């Protein structure tokens, strides 16, 4: 762990703000201006795992290449003297998970659509470059303020992103990652049916499904499918229709219909992000 006052290039560590499964996240300041930034450092225990290191480095490569108003901005990346890779990101201490917990219930349809449209815009930018996020969830949606009503969002945490071998535009320097075809990659509550079966080969429509789950959650105040065991949750996502009746009094018919189509079990029957963006723009 980095002590307050530690210096990394032109940044000084202020405090530890979060400890995740893979990384420590610190608040740091640019020197000498004192502007806050987020410093994300891979846990030392994972530095000997080539696949984990590759995922971290690949995330930095993607963020370095893609600049978008709704994707978190990478300021720099590198390696600490002890061998731990790190990223310096724009400072956004609020996220959608905290905002939904604070709301303690459903969001207004226009607020949910406002948040979802920004996420859809970010996903569309990734998909245009052949990148599937694969881990869309509230904790990975950062907000520029505490108030969710008029917040601007940034999509973050691309460590599980899938990148096609062929890229449009400038190439992204992606290292080799070995994953078994049946490995579960993603967060259970938001994973598309095909992601449960074969995470490694999912296409962009898996992100559309995950966004549909998130949009349902924002409108209903709860997830469409809930179970304690992975096998039970998998069965719900694969075979159970979402409880659309929970949105009956929460959202207009056109928005309910959109959510239902985003949550279709078969990828080909889900709408594309261009259509999703068009429908969300109509919500008032």
JOJOFEN-V350020 format. One record per backbone hydrogen bond with DSSP energy under -0.5 kcal/mol. NH is the residue of the N-H (numbers start at 1). CO is the residue of the C=O. E is the energy in kcal/mol with one decimal. If there is no record, write none. Layout:
BEGIN
NH/CO/E, NH/CO/E
END
This chain:
BEGIN
5/13/-3.0, 6/3/-2.2, 8/11/-2.9, 11/8/-2.1, 12/29/-2.6, 13/6/-2.9, 14/27/-3.2, 15/27/-1.6, 17/25/-2.8, 18/25/-1.8, 20/23/-3.3, 24/41/-2.6, 25/18/-2.8, 26/39/-2.8, 27/15/-2.7, 28/37/-2.5, 29/12/-2.5, 30/35/-2.3, 31/10/-2.9, 34/30/-3.3, 37/28/-2.6, 38/89/-2.8, 39/26/-2.8, 40/38/-0.6, 40/87/-2.9, 41/24/-2.8, 41/39/-0.6, 42/85/-2.2, 43/22/-3.3, 46/43/-1.7, 47/44/-1.3, 49/46/-1.9, 50/48/-0.8, 53/49/-2.5, 54/50/-2.3, 55/51/-2.1, 56/52/-2.1, 57/53/-2.7, 58/54/-2.8, 59/55/-2.1, 60/56/-1.7, 61/57/-2.0, 62/58/-2.5, 63/59/-2.5, 64/60/-2.0, 65/61/-1.3, 66/62/-2.6, 67/65/-0.6, 68/66/-0.5, 71/68/-1.7, 72/155/-2.4, 75/88/-3.4, 76/88/-1.3, 78/86/-2.0, 80/84/-3.1, 83/80/-2.4, 86/78/-2.6, 87/40/-2.4, 88/76/-3.1, 89/38/-3.2, 89/87/-0.5, 90/73/-1.9, 91/36/-0.6, 92/90/-0.7, 94/143/-0.8, 96/138/-1.0, 96/141/-2.7, 97/138/-0.9, 99/95/-1.9, 100/96/-2.7, 101/97/-2.0, 102/98/-2.3, 103/99/-1.8, 104/100/-1.3, 105/100/-0.6, 107/218/-3.5, 112/108/-2.6, 113/109/-2.5, 114/110/-1.9, 115/111/-2.2, 116/112/-2.7, 117/113/-2.5, 118/114/-1.2, 119/115/-1.9, 120/116/-2.7, 121/117/-2.0, 122/118/-1.9, 123/119/-2.7, 124/120/-2.5, 125/121/-1.7, 126/122/-1.8, 127/123/-3.0, 128/124/-2.1, 129/125/-0.7, 129/126/-1.1, 130/127/-1.8, 131/126/-2.3, 132/162/-2.7, 140/137/-1.6, 141/138/-1.7, 142/140/-0.6, 142/154/-2.8, 143/94/-2.8, 144/152/-1.8, 151/148/-0.8, 154/142/-2.2, 155/70/-3.1, 156/140/-2.7, 161/158/-1.5, 162/132/-2.8, 164/130/-2.4, 173/171/-0.5, 174/172/-1.5, 179/177/-0.6, 183/180/-1.8, 185/183/-0.7, 186/184/-0.5, 188/186/-0.5, 190/187/-2.2, 191/187/-0.6, 191/188/-1.3, 195/192/-0.8, 196/192/-1.3, 196/193/-0.6, 197/193/-1.1, 198/194/-2.7, 199/183/-0.6, 200/181/-0.7, 201/198/-1.2, 202/199/-1.2, 206/203/-2.3, 207/204/-1.2, 208/204/-1.2, 209/205/-1.8, 210/206/-2.1, 211/207/-2.4, 212/208/-2.0, 213/209/-2.3, 214/210/-2.2, 215/211/-2.7, 216/212/-2.6, 217/213/-2.4, 218/214/-2.3, 219/215/-2.1, 220/216/-2.9, 221/217/-2.2, 233/229/-2.3, 234/230/-2.7, 235/231/-1.8, 236/232/-1.7, 237/233/-2.3, 238/234/-2.4, 239/235/-2.6, 240/235/-0.6, 240/236/-1.7, 244/242/-2.3, 246/243/-2.0, 247/244/-1.9, 248/245/-1.3, 250/247/-1.1, 251/247/-1.9, 256/252/-2.4, 257/253/-2.5, 258/254/-1.6, 259/255/-2.3, 260/256/-2.4, 261/257/-1.9, 262/258/-2.3, 263/259/-1.5, 264/261/-1.4, 267/265/-0.5, 269/266/-1.5, 270/267/-1.6, 276/272/-2.2, 277/273/-2.8, 278/274/-1.9, 279/275/-2.5, 280/276/-2.5, 281/277/-1.7, 282/278/-0.5, 282/279/-1.1, 283/280/-1.3
END
